[in-house]
Amino acid sequence: MMELYHNDLSICAQKVRLALAEKGLAFESRHLDLKIGESHSPDYLKLNPKGVVPTLVDRGRPIGESTIINEYLDEAYPEHPLRPADLLERTDMRRWVMLTDTGLSGACGLVSFAIAFRHEYTMAPTWKAPEKRAARAVLIEKGLEHPGAPQAVLAYDQFLSDLARQLDQSPWIAGRSFSLAEAALIPYVRRLEDMALAWMWEEAKDRASITRWYAACKARPGFRGISDWAPQALHALMKEKGLEARPRMEELLRAARAPS
Ligand SMILES: N[C@@H](CCC(=O)N[C@@H](CS)C(=O)NCC(=O)O)C(=O)O
């Protein structure tokens, strides 16, 4: 059976679990605790030299990078295809998946940490890279007052605008079918919901298509890749801190949207 090295709340791991669940593929779970640095153990670094999750081990070979893992899964296990048959829809799918590796992932990490995780995480002893330790220390201290927060909030907000516009035109992100674009992007919407920030689309008239789409996503088998792994205690903290953060988030959004 395939093995998946992952973490319950990791966005990149959620993305792969979503694809696995949607395709009905079972896996042996190898859950790593990122806050104590388990992804930096010498044994794990042999599988994933970057020390990050997820890593899939299939046919005796480790595969890293969530985008590559999902493409691999869909090629290796063609039942319940997650890449549109239409070439242009498939191209669209890849463009949307790319968003996660070109800014959205960093924005999500900063916003999540600034609002919620900084209240839970302490410095992992195995975070050896000095620049990483220093960056985390500033985020833990400053939260949404971090100098990178306005840019990260703006990027997340822009993503929601783009997503809503796309979903005004088609039922799913890449056209007529649920695809790897959903697997890649649902976790980013879910993260906002986990932090009680669903008002960012639910209270915006021009983002109603996200509400419709997200309800349809939740009804899919793939969603279990997130919901089956939801850590209850951390969720309570994320919600509490997200509710507290709403006024500051609204201020940052007003500033980000104001014409310069
Ligand atoms: N580009 C990679 C990013 C993986 C990544 O950054 N994973 C994070 C969790 S979402 C991680 O393992 N962080 C642990 C650490 O940096 O110590 C992918 O898509 O798989």
The ligand as an SDF file (V2000), in Angstrom:
LIG
                    3D

 20 19  0  0  0  0  0  0  0  0999 V2000
    6.0950   22.9510   -2.3490 N   0  0  0  0  0  0  0  0  0  0  0  0
    5.9110   21.9610   -1.3120 C   0  0  0  0  0  0  0  0  0  0  0  0
    5.7280   22.7160   -0.0070 C   0  0  0  0  0  0  0  0  0  0  0  0
    5.6710   21.7840    1.1910 C   0  0  0  0  0  0  0  0  0  0  0  0
    5.6500   22.5450    2.5070 C   0  0  0  0  0  0  0  0  0  0  0  0
    6.1170   23.6980    2.6040 O   0  0  0  0  0  0  0  0  0  0  0  0
    5.1210   21.8910    3.5530 N   0  0  0  0  0  0  0  0  0  0  0  0
    5.0340   22.5080    4.8500 C   0  0  0  0  0  0  0  0  0  0  0  0
    3.6380   22.2830    5.4370 C   0  0  0  0  0  0  0  0  0  0  0  0
    2.3530   22.9360    4.3680 S   0  0  0  0  0  0  0  0  0  0  0  0
    6.0210   21.8250    5.8020 C   0  0  0  0  0  0  0  0  0  0  0  0
    6.2010   20.6340    5.7590 O   0  0  0  0  0  0  0  0  0  0  0  0
    6.6670   22.5930    6.6970 N   0  0  0  0  0  0  0  0  0  0  0  0
    7.5270   22.0400    7.6930 C   0  0  0  0  0  0  0  0  0  0  0  0
    8.7430   22.8540    7.9450 C   0  0  0  0  0  0  0  0  0  0  0  0
    9.0390   23.7540    7.1310 O   0  0  0  0  0  0  0  0  0  0  0  0
    9.4110   22.6020    8.9500 O   0  0  0  0  0  0  0  0  0  0  0  0
    4.7100   21.0810   -1.6560 C   0  0  0  0  0  0  0  0  0  0  0  0
    3.7860   21.5640   -2.3080 O   0  0  0  0  0  0  0  0  0  0  0  0
    4.7210   19.8820   -1.2980 O   0  0  0  0  0  0  0  0  0  0  0  0
  1  2  1  0
  2  3  1  0
  2 18  1  0
  3  4  1  0
  4  5  1  0
  5  6  2  0
  5  7  1  0
  7  8  1  0
  8  9  1  0
  8 11  1  0
  9 10  1  0
 11 12  2  0
 11 13  1  0
 13 14  1  0
 14 15  1  0
 15 16  2  0
 15 17  1  0
 18 19  2  0
 18 20  1  0
M  END
$$$$
